[in-house]
Amino acid sequence: MASCAECKSFFSVPENADDFAPGKGDCVREVKDEKGKYWLSKPVMGDMETSKCPFFAEKV
């Protein structure tokens, strides 16, 4: 089963960040609507299962 760390939207939190935790990252996606485009971000753990994530896209 794939994990969040294998997704192109997953970005690890740097070690010098205040909210650093081993394996923690952010799921960052670009969204477009009639007003323009913007970014959505949510904290996730890299080992989370992606079976229920409709936005999972494997890193190239």
TIVO-2410 file (N, C-alpha, C; in nm, 3 decimals):
# residues 60
REC num residu      c1      c2      c3 atome chaine
REC   1      M   0.085  -0.118   0.000     N      A
REC   1      M   0.000   0.000   0.000    CA      A
REC   1      M   0.089   0.125   0.000     C      A
REC   2      A   0.050   0.225  -0.074     N      A
REC   2      A   0.127   0.348  -0.085    CA      A
REC   2      A   0.111   0.434   0.041     C      A
REC   3      S   0.210   0.517   0.065     N      A
REC   3      S   0.204   0.607   0.180    CA      A
REC   3      S   0.217   0.752   0.132     C      A
REC   4      C   0.184   0.845   0.219     N      A
REC   4      C   0.189   0.987   0.184    CA      A
REC   4      C   0.329   1.030   0.138     C      A
REC   5      A   0.432   0.972   0.196     N      A
REC   5      A   0.569   1.009   0.160    CA      A
REC   5      A   0.600   0.977   0.014     C      A
REC   6      E   0.522   0.891  -0.048     N      A
REC   6      E   0.543   0.854  -0.188    CA      A
REC   6      E   0.465   0.943  -0.285     C      A
REC   7      C   0.393   1.041  -0.233     N      A
REC   7      C   0.309   1.128  -0.315    CA      A
REC   7      C   0.385   1.254  -0.356     C      A
REC   8      K   0.355   1.304  -0.476     N      A
REC   8      K   0.422   1.424  -0.523    CA      A
REC   8      K   0.379   1.549  -0.446     C      A
REC   9      S   0.271   1.541  -0.372     N      A
REC   9      S   0.223   1.655  -0.293    CA      A
REC   9      S   0.281   1.659  -0.152     C      A
REC  10      F   0.361   1.558  -0.116     N      A
REC  10      F   0.418   1.550   0.019    CA      A
REC  10      F   0.552   1.622   0.026     C      A
REC  11      F   0.564   1.711   0.123     N      A
REC  11      F   0.689   1.784   0.147    CA      A
REC  11      F   0.724   1.771   0.294     C      A
REC  12      S   0.842   1.716   0.321     N      A
REC  12      S   0.886   1.695   0.459    CA      A
REC  12      S   0.907   1.828   0.531     C      A
REC  13      V   0.878   1.827   0.660     N      A
REC  13      V   0.904   1.944   0.744    CA      A
REC  13      V   1.054   1.946   0.776     C      A
REC  14      P   1.122   2.058   0.754     N      A
REC  14      P   1.265   2.063   0.783    CA      A
REC  14      P   1.294   2.047   0.932     C      A
REC  15      E   1.410   1.993   0.963     N      A
REC  15      E   1.446   1.967   1.103    CA      A
REC  15      E   1.454   2.093   1.187     C      A
REC  16      N   1.482   2.207   1.127     N      A
REC  16      N   1.493   2.331   1.204    CA      A
REC  16      N   1.359   2.403   1.221     C      A
REC  17      A   1.250   2.344   1.174     N      A
REC  17      A   1.118   2.406   1.187    CA      A
REC  17      A   1.061   2.381   1.327     C      A
REC  18      D   0.978   2.473   1.372     N      A
REC  18      D   0.918   2.461   1.506    CA      A
REC  18      D   0.830   2.338   1.521     C      A
REC  19      D   0.763   2.298   1.414     N      A
REC  19      D   0.671   2.185   1.423    CA      A
REC  19      D   0.731   2.055   1.369     C      A
REC  20      F   0.864   2.045   1.369     N      A
REC  20      F   0.930   1.925   1.319    CA      A
REC  20      F   0.898   1.803   1.405     C      A
REC  21      A   0.872   1.694   1.338     N      A
REC  21      A   0.859   1.562   1.399    CA      A
REC  21      A   0.907   1.463   1.295     C      A
REC  22      P   0.976   1.358   1.336     N      A
REC  22      P   1.024   1.261   1.237    CA      A
REC  22      P   0.909   1.204   1.154     C      A
REC  23      G   0.921   1.212   1.023     N      A
REC  23      G   0.819   1.161   0.933    CA      A
REC  23      G   0.706   1.257   0.901     C      A
REC  24      K   0.705   1.372   0.967     N      A
REC  24      K   0.597   1.468   0.945    CA      A
REC  24      K   0.623   1.550   0.819     C      A
REC  25      G   0.516   1.585   0.751     N      A
REC  25      G   0.527   1.667   0.632    CA      A
REC  25      G   0.398   1.741   0.606     C      A
REC  26      D   0.393   1.809   0.494     N      A
REC  26      D   0.274   1.881   0.453    CA      A
REC  26      D   0.228   1.829   0.318     C      A
REC  27      C   0.099   1.813   0.306     N      A
REC  27      C   0.038   1.777   0.178    CA      A
REC  27      C  -0.004   1.910   0.115     C      A
REC  28      V   0.064   1.947   0.007     N      A
REC  28      V   0.041   2.077  -0.056    CA      A
REC  28      V  -0.010   2.055  -0.198     C      A
REC  29      R  -0.128   2.111  -0.225     N      A
REC  29      R  -0.189   2.095  -0.357    CA      A
REC  29      R  -0.227   2.231  -0.414     C      A
REC  30      E  -0.212   2.244  -0.545     N      A
REC  30      E  -0.255   2.365  -0.615    CA      A
REC  30      E  -0.399   2.345  -0.660     C      A
REC  31      V  -0.483   2.443  -0.629     N      A
REC  31      V  -0.624   2.436  -0.665    CA      A
REC  31      V  -0.657   2.557  -0.751     C      A
REC  32      K  -0.736   2.535  -0.855     N      A
REC  32      K  -0.778   2.645  -0.943    CA      A
REC  32      K  -0.930   2.656  -0.939     C      A
REC  33      D  -0.977   2.779  -0.933     N      A
REC  33      D  -1.120   2.804  -0.943    CA      A
REC  33      D  -1.141   2.929  -1.028     C      A
REC  34      E  -1.264   2.981  -1.030     N      A
REC  34      E  -1.295   3.095  -1.117    CA      A
REC  34      E  -1.221   3.223  -1.076     C      A
REC  35      K  -1.176   3.232  -0.952     N      A
REC  35      K  -1.104   3.351  -0.906    CA      A
REC  35      K  -0.954   3.343  -0.931     C      A
REC  36      G  -0.904   3.225  -0.955     N      A
REC  36      G  -0.761   3.208  -0.977    CA      A
REC  36      G  -0.712   3.077  -0.918     C      A
REC  37      K  -0.583   3.074  -0.886     N      A
REC  37      K  -0.529   2.952  -0.827    CA      A
REC  37      K  -0.470   2.984  -0.690     C      A
REC  38      Y  -0.470   2.884  -0.605     N      A
REC  38      Y  -0.418   2.898  -0.470    CA      A
REC  38      Y  -0.370   2.762  -0.422     C      A
REC  39      W  -0.304   2.761  -0.307     N      A
REC  39      W  -0.246   2.638  -0.252    CA      A
REC  39      W  -0.320   2.597  -0.126     C      A
REC  40      L  -0.349   2.469  -0.115     N      A
REC  40      L  -0.405   2.412   0.007    CA      A
REC  40      L  -0.297   2.326   0.072     C      A
REC  41      S  -0.286   2.336   0.202     N      A
REC  41      S  -0.185   2.260   0.274    CA      A
REC  41      S  -0.245   2.202   0.400     C      A
REC  42      K  -0.205   2.078   0.431     N      A
REC  42      K  -0.247   2.019   0.558    CA      A
REC  42      K  -0.134   1.930   0.609     C      A
REC  43      P  -0.114   1.929   0.740     N      A
REC  43      P  -0.008   1.846   0.796    CA      A
REC  43      P  -0.046   1.698   0.789     C      A
REC  44      V   0.051   1.616   0.752     N      A
REC  44      V   0.031   1.471   0.745    CA      A
REC  44      V   0.159   1.401   0.791     C      A
REC  45      M   0.145   1.276   0.826     N      A
REC  45      M   0.262   1.194   0.856    CA      A
REC  45      M   0.295   1.114   0.730     C      A
REC  46      G   0.422   1.099   0.703     N      A
REC  46      G   0.467   1.033   0.581    CA      A
REC  46      G   0.425   0.888   0.570     C      A
REC  47      D   0.396   0.823   0.682     N      A
REC  47      D   0.359   0.682   0.677    CA      A
REC  47      D   0.208   0.659   0.672     C      A
REC  48      M   0.131   0.765   0.656     N      A
REC  48      M  -0.015   0.750   0.647    CA      A
REC  48      M  -0.052   0.677   0.518     C      A
REC  49      E  -0.152   0.593   0.526     N      A
REC  49      E  -0.199   0.517   0.410    CA      A
REC  49      E  -0.278   0.609   0.316     C      A
REC  50      T  -0.263   0.589   0.188     N      A
REC  50      T  -0.327   0.678   0.090    CA      A
REC  50      T  -0.448   0.616   0.020     C      A
REC  51      S  -0.495   0.504   0.068     N      A
REC  51      S  -0.604   0.434  -0.002    CA      A
REC  51      S  -0.732   0.518  -0.012     C      A
REC  52      K  -0.753   0.609   0.081     N      A
REC  52      K  -0.874   0.691   0.079    CA      A
REC  52      K  -0.849   0.834   0.030     C      A
REC  53      C  -0.728   0.860  -0.017     N      A
REC  53      C  -0.693   0.995  -0.063    CA      A
REC  53      C  -0.720   1.007  -0.214     C      A
REC  54      P  -0.813   1.093  -0.252     N      A
REC  54      P  -0.843   1.108  -0.396    CA      A
REC  54      P  -0.737   1.187  -0.471     C      A
REC  55      F  -0.644   1.248  -0.400     N      A
REC  55      F  -0.544   1.334  -0.463    CA      A
REC  55      F  -0.407   1.270  -0.475     C      A
REC  56      F  -0.393   1.145  -0.436     N      A
REC  56      F  -0.263   1.079  -0.439    CA      A
REC  56      F  -0.211   1.069  -0.582     C      A
REC  57      A  -0.087   1.112  -0.600     N      A
REC  57      A  -0.018   1.100  -0.729    CA      A
REC  57      A   0.127   1.062  -0.699     C      A
REC  58      E   0.169   0.950  -0.753     N      A
REC  58      E   0.303   0.899  -0.724    CA      A
REC  58      E   0.411   0.993  -0.775     C      A
REC  59      K   0.518   1.008  -0.696     N      A
REC  59      K   0.632   1.090  -0.737    CA      A
REC  59      K   0.696   1.029  -0.860     C      A
REC  60      V   0.746   1.114  -0.945     N      A
REC  60      V   0.812   1.067  -1.067    CA      A
REC  60      V   0.960   1.054  -1.043     C      A
***
